[in-house]
Amino acid sequence: MHGATRRLAFLALALALAPAAILAGGCIIHDSGAGAAGAAVGGDSMPASDVKPLRQAAAAAHRRIGTALMSNLLGNGAISTMVAREFDSLTPENEMKWEALEPRPGAFAFEAGDRIVSFAGEHGIRMRGHTLVWHQQLAYWVKGLKADALRAAMARHIQGAVGHWKGKIAQWDVVNEALADGDSGALRPDSPFAVLGPTFIDEAFRLAHAADPQAQLFYNDYEIEGGDTPKGEAAYALCKRLKEAGVPISGVGFQMHVDPRHWPSADTIRHNMERYAALGLEVELTELDLPVGAIAGTFAQKLNRQRDLAHDWVATCVAVETCTGVTFWGVLDSDSWLNSRRWATLRGPGPHHPLLFTADMQAKPAVLGVLDAFAGRKDNQRASSGPLSYAWLVLKQASMARATSSGFPSLSAAVCPAPRIRARRAFGSSCATWSST
């Protein structure tokens, strides 16, 4: 279809849908840039008065909203602009892990981490350091050390990392995933640090505190969120012991790598947060992702369920005063660790689309869930309106095309509902179909 004809067909469709949309509620999609909250795709539209960057909504709730970021993404102007607009907390995904930071004994490689820290400073973003002591992604030379040499290496590494970024990193994940999986409730036996005995955790916290007394220090782990499992109870007992021993621990990180097939309820997680609050510890949701591959239904239903989950977990944090922030583990769906074959199978059949923004930086319905949670709205207070939101998506795309005079932006599978054949033809692009196999 030639350009002029396509424009006429597209605008005719937009105008045909507009009256129904206006009569249904007068909502608009606010175009504040790629990935902006108002550009939610496949789900509900938002009143213009509600459209705001995620970080602004989080600040109004006295919380932080964060993302994990790889330093190479800062070279993408569109992504870096979106990150600066939407998030007020950053976690380096890999740059501060031992193998990247100290690849040879005593030889630190700070450059990649420095880029993220500098970016955060320029944009008023809080930094979380991740992670000082972890049994994975260790430098090759650490794994074979005997106890005394390992203890000395741990001390040098913590002092070097925390000292280098003193005053620039607000929170450190000091010890990561020290507890074994399963029902033992013990420290994991496969960690090289096991040879140091359980008090290596105490030592790590004290070393980090000495290097930067102002930094908050966290224990971080997965599948401890509910607190009603052996591992969850072991995490609570560990933090309680550290606190009672005078170890300078500030809080606990619930990673929240959610498996929608079996996960604690929001009430269970809130109760667990309150237990830590009673110890005088803060809680952060540190590595949240919401995979949809194993969720039953159409793609739209999967995305709406993802929106519900995003709302519930953020609302749980907002409900507990000592839960101070929520970090999603990645910026775009295309950047998620769950795109790896090795890890994707942990969450069932994919693809998983586990984050807030699509690969082309469009906001998903989950963004609406997060905004609702920060605003104190219950998820069911925003009625589902798939056709309405699609009408406004069409209007938004038409507006963008007129503004840029560059034709009509192509839509991802997430925003091009397969049944709407006429709309698909108007866009002049094909739509992928969802496969749950």
C-alpha positions in Angstrom: 0.0 0.0 0.0 1.4 3.4 -1.0 2.3 5.9 1.8 -0.6 8.3 1.3 -3.2 5.5 1.1 -1.8 3.9 4.2 -2.1 7.1 6.1 -5.7 7.6 5.0 -6.6 4.1 6.0 -4.8 4.4 9.3 -6.4 7.7 10.2 -9.8 6.5 9.1 -9.4 3.6 11.6 -8.3 5.9 14.3 -11.2 8.3 13.8 -13.6 5.4 13.7 -12.4 4.2 17.1 -12.1 7.6 18.7 -15.7 8.3 19.5 -16.2 5.0 21.3 -13.0 5.6 23.3 -14.1 9.1 24.3 -17.6 8.0 25.2 -16.2 5.2 27.2 -14.2 7.4 29.5 -12.2 10.2 27.9 -8.8 8.7 28.6 -5.8 9.7 26.6 -2.4 8.1 26.0 0.2 10.7 26.9 3.2 10.5 24.7 6.2 11.5 26.9 8.6 9.4 24.9 9.4 5.8 24.1 8.6 3.6 27.1 6.7 6.3 29.0 4.1 5.1 31.5 1.3 6.4 29.4 2.2 4.3 26.4 1.0 1.1 28.0 0.4 -1.6 25.4 -2.1 -4.4 25.3 -3.8 -3.3 28.5 -5.6 -0.4 30.1 -5.2 3.2 29.2 -4.7 5.9 31.8 -6.3 9.3 32.6 -3.8 12.0 31.6 -3.7 13.2 35.2 -2.4 9.8 36.3 0.4 9.5 33.7 3.8 10.1 35.3 7.3 8.6 35.2 7.6 5.6 37.5 10.2 7.3 39.7 7.8 10.2 40.3 5.1 7.8 41.3 7.5 6.0 43.6 8.7 9.2 45.2 5.1 10.1 46.0 4.8 6.8 47.9 8.2 7.4 49.6 9.7 4.4 47.8 12.4 3.8 45.2 11.9 2.2 41.9 14.9 0.6 40.3 16.3 -1.5 37.5 19.4 -3.6 37.0 21.5 -2.3 34.2 24.5 -3.4 32.2 27.0 -0.6 31.5 27.0 -1.2 27.7 23.4 -0.1 27.5 24.4 3.4 28.5 25.7 3.8 25.0 22.2 3.6 23.7 20.8 7.1 24.0 17.1 6.0 23.9 17.6 3.5 26.7 19.7 5.7 28.9 17.1 8.5 28.5 14.3 6.1 29.5 16.2 4.8 32.5 17.0 8.3 33.7 13.3 9.3 33.4 11.7 6.2 34.8 14.0 4.9 37.6 15.6 6.4 40.7 17.7 3.4 41.7 20.2 1.4 39.8 21.9 -2.0 40.3 24.8 -3.0 38.1 23.8 -6.4 36.7 27.4 -7.8 36.4 30.0 -5.0 36.7 30.5 -5.3 40.4 30.6 -9.1 40.7 34.0 -10.5 41.6 35.0 -12.0 38.2 34.4 -8.6 36.5 35.7 -6.4 39.3 38.8 -8.2 40.4 39.7 -10.7 37.6 43.3 -11.0 39.0 44.5 -10.9 42.6 44.6 -7.2 43.6 43.9 -6.0 40.1 40.6 -4.1 40.1 38.7 -3.2 37.0 36.5 -0.3 38.1 35.8 1.3 34.7 32.5 -0.4 33.8 31.1 0.1 37.3 32.3 3.7 37.3 30.3 4.4 34.2 27.1 3.3 35.9 27.9 5.2 39.1 28.7 8.4 37.2 25.4 8.1 35.2 23.5 7.6 38.5 25.1 10.7 40.0 24.3 12.8 37.0 20.6 11.9 37.1 19.9 11.9 40.9 19.7 8.1 41.0 20.5 6.0 44.0 23.1 3.2 43.6 22.9 -0.3 44.9 26.2 -2.3 44.8 25.8 -5.9 43.8 27.5 -8.0 45.1 30.6 -8.5 47.3 30.6 -12.1 48.4 28.8 -14.7 46.3 29.7 -18.3 45.3 29.0 -17.7 41.6 30.7 -15.4 39.1 33.8 -15.6 41.1 37.2 -14.9 39.6 38.9 -18.2 38.6 41.7 -17.7 41.1 39.4 -17.4 44.1 37.9 -20.9 43.9 41.0 -22.9 44.9 42.2 -20.8 47.8 42.7 -22.3 51.2 41.0 -20.8 54.2 43.6 -18.3 55.3 44.3 -17.1 51.8 40.5 -16.9 51.0 39.9 -14.8 54.1 42.6 -12.4 53.1 41.3 -12.2 49.5 37.8 -11.6 50.8 39.0 -8.7 53.0 41.0 -7.1 50.2 38.1 -7.4 47.7 35.6 -5.9 50.1 37.9 -3.1 51.1 38.9 -2.4 47.5 35.3 -2.3 46.1 33.5 -0.5 49.0 36.4 1.9 49.5 36.6 2.8 45.8 32.9 3.8 45.7 32.7 5.2 49.3 30.0 7.8 49.5 28.6 6.9 46.1 26.8 3.6 46.7 23.9 3.9 49.1 23.3 0.1 49.6 25.5 -3.0 49.2 24.4 -6.5 48.8 27.2 -7.7 51.0 26.5 -11.4 51.0 24.4 -13.0 48.3 22.7 -16.4 48.3 24.6 -18.0 51.2 21.8 -20.4 52.1 21.3 -23.8 50.5 18.3 -24.7 48.4 15.9 -27.3 49.7 14.8 -28.1 53.2 18.1 -28.2 55.1 18.1 -24.5 56.2 21.9 -24.7 56.2 24.5 -22.6 54.5 25.2 -23.9 51.0 28.0 -26.5 51.0 29.0 -25.7 47.4 30.3 -22.3 48.2 34.1 -21.8 48.4 33.4 -19.6 51.4 32.0 -22.6 53.4 35.6 -23.4 54.5 35.6 -20.2 56.5 32.6 -21.3 58.7 29.3 -19.5 59.1 30.9 -16.4 60.6 32.4 -15.4 57.2 29.1 -13.6 56.8 29.7 -11.6 60.0 33.2 -10.8 58.8 32.0 -9.6 55.4 29.5 -7.2 56.9 32.1 -5.8 59.4 34.6 -5.3 56.6 32.1 -3.4 54.4 31.0 -1.2 57.3 34.6 -0.3 58.1 35.2 0.7 54.4 32.1 2.9 54.2 30.2 3.5 57.6 27.4 5.4 55.8 26.4 2.6 53.3 23.5 0.4 54.1 24.4 -3.3 54.1 22.1 -6.0 53.0 21.9 -9.8 52.9 20.3 -10.8 49.6 18.7 -14.2 48.6 16.0 -15.9 46.5 13.0 -17.9 47.6 13.1 -16.4 51.1 10.2 -14.1 50.4 7.4 -16.1 52.1 9.3 -17.0 55.2 7.2 -20.1 55.7 9.8 -22.5 54.1 13.0 -24.0 55.6 15.0 -21.6 53.5 12.8 -18.6 54.4 13.0 -19.5 58.1 16.8 -19.9 57.8 17.2 -16.5 56.3 15.2 -14.9 59.1 17.2 -16.8 61.7 20.5 -15.7 60.0 19.5 -12.0 60.0 18.2 -12.2 63.6 21.5 -13.8 64.7 23.5 -11.1 62.9 21.5 -8.3 64.4 21.7 -9.7 67.9 25.5 -10.2 67.5 25.9 -6.5 66.7 26.8 -7.1 63.1 26.2 -3.9 61.1 23.4 -5.3 58.9 20.8 -2.8 57.6 18.4 -4.9 55.7 17.5 -8.0 53.7 16.9 -8.2 50.0 14.0 -10.4 48.7 15.1 -11.1 45.2 11.6 -11.9 43.9 12.4 -13.9 40.8 8.7 -14.8 40.7 7.5 -18.1 39.4 3.8 -17.5 38.8 3.1 -21.3 39.0 3.9 -21.4 42.7 4.6 -18.3 44.8 3.7 -17.1 48.3 0.7 -14.8 48.6 1.1 -11.1 49.0 -0.2 -11.5 52.6 2.4 -14.1 53.4 5.2 -11.9 52.0 3.9 -8.8 53.9 3.8 -10.8 57.1 7.4 -11.8 56.5 8.5 -8.2 55.9 6.9 -7.3 59.2 9.0 -9.9 61.0 12.2 -8.3 59.6 10.8 -4.8 60.5 10.5 -6.0 64.1 14.2 -6.8 64.0 15.0 -3.2 63.0 15.8 -4.3 59.4 14.7 -2.7 56.1 13.5 -4.8 53.2 14.0 -4.2 49.5 12.6 -6.2 46.6 15.9 -6.4 44.7 15.6 -8.5 41.6 12.0 -8.7 40.6 10.9 -10.2 37.3 7.4 -11.6 36.3 7.7 -14.3 33.6 4.4 -15.0 31.7 5.4 -18.1 29.7 3.7 -20.6 31.9 0.6 -18.4 32.6 -2.5 -19.9 30.9 -4.4 -17.9 28.3 -4.0 -15.6 25.4 -1.1 -13.2 25.2 -3.3 -10.4 26.4 -4.5 -12.5 29.4 -0.9 -13.2 30.2 0.0 -9.6 30.2 -3.0 -8.7 32.3 -2.0 -11.3 34.8 1.5 -9.9 34.8 0.0 -6.5 35.6 -1.9 -8.0 38.5 1.3 -9.5 39.9 3.3 -6.3 39.5 0.6 -4.4 41.3 0.4 -6.9 44.2 4.1 -7.1 44.9 4.7 -3.3 44.7 1.6 -2.7 46.8 2.9 -5.2 49.4 6.1 -3.1 49.6 4.1 0.1 49.9 2.0 -1.4 52.7 5.1 -2.0 54.9 6.9 1.2 56.0 10.3 -0.5 56.2 10.1 -1.8 52.6 12.0 1.0 51.0 12.3 0.0 47.3 11.6 -2.3 44.4 14.1 -3.1 41.7 13.2 -5.0 38.5 16.0 -7.2 37.1 16.5 -5.5 33.8 15.1 -2.7 31.7 13.7 -4.4 28.5 12.2 -7.8 28.0 15.0 -8.4 25.5 17.7 -7.9 28.2 16.3 -10.4 30.7 18.4 -13.3 32.0 15.3 -15.5 31.3 16.0 -15.3 27.6 18.9 -17.7 28.2 18.0 -21.3 27.4 19.8 -22.3 30.6 17.6 -20.3 32.9 14.4 -19.9 30.9 13.3 -23.5 31.6 13.2 -22.8 35.3 10.0 -20.8 34.7 8.4 -23.3 32.3 7.7 -22.7 28.6 8.6 -19.4 27.1 9.0 -16.8 25.9 8.7 -15.1 29.3 8.6 -11.3 28.6 9.3 -10.7 32.4 9.9 -7.0 32.6 8.1 -3.7 32.4 9.0 -2.7 28.9 9.1 -4.4 25.6 12.2 -4.8 23.4 11.1 -1.7 21.5 10.8 0.3 24.8 7.0 0.3 24.9 5.4 0.2 28.4 3.4 -3.0 29.2 0.3 -3.3 31.3 2.5 -4.1 34.2 3.5 -0.5 34.3 -0.1 0.4 35.1 0.0 -2.1 37.9 3.1 -0.5 39.4 1.6 3.0 39.1 -1.6 1.9 40.7 0.2 0.3 43.6 2.3 3.4 44.2 -0.9 5.5 44.1 -2.6 3.2 46.6 -5.2 2.1 44.1 -6.4 -1.5 44.3 -5.9 -3.4 41.1 -9.6 -3.9 40.6 -10.3 -0.2 40.8 -9.2 0.1 37.1 -11.7 -1.8 35.0 -10.3 -3.8 32.1 -10.8 -2.1 28.8 -8.9 -4.0 26.1 -10.7 -2.5 23.1 -10.6 1.0 24.6 -6.9 0.8 25.2 -6.3 -0.5 21.7 -8.3 2.4 20.3 -6.1 4.8 22.1 -3.0 3.0 21.0 -4.1 3.5 17.4 -4.7 7.2 18.1 -1.3 7.5 19.7 0.5 5.8 16.8 -1.4 8.1 14.4 -0.3 11.1 16.4 3.3 10.0 16.4 3.2 9.4 12.7 1.9 12.8 12.0 4.4 14.4 14.3 7.4 12.6 12.8 6.2 12.4 9.1 8.1 9.1 9.0 5.3 6.7 8.3 3.7 4.4 10.9 5.8 2.8 13.6 5.7 -1.0 13.4 4.1 -2.7 16.4 5.5 -5.7 18.3 3.5 -8.8 18.9 2.6 -7.4 22.3 0.7 -4.5 20.8 -0.8 -6.0 17.7 -3.8 -8.2 18.7 -4.1 -11.0 16.1 -7.9 -10.8 15.7 -7.9 -7.2 14.6 -7.1 -8.0 11.0 -8.2 -4.6 9.6 -5.9 -2.8 12.1 -3.0 -5.0 11.2 -3.5 -4.3 7.5 -3.7 -0.5 8.2 -0.4 -0.7 10.0 1.0 -2.7 7.0 2.9 -5.1 9.3 2.4 -8.7 10.3 1.8 -9.7 13.9 3.5 -12.7 15.6 1.2 -15.2 17.3 1.8 -16.4 20.8 2.9 -19.9 21.3 2.9 -21.7 24.6 4.9 -24.6 23.4 
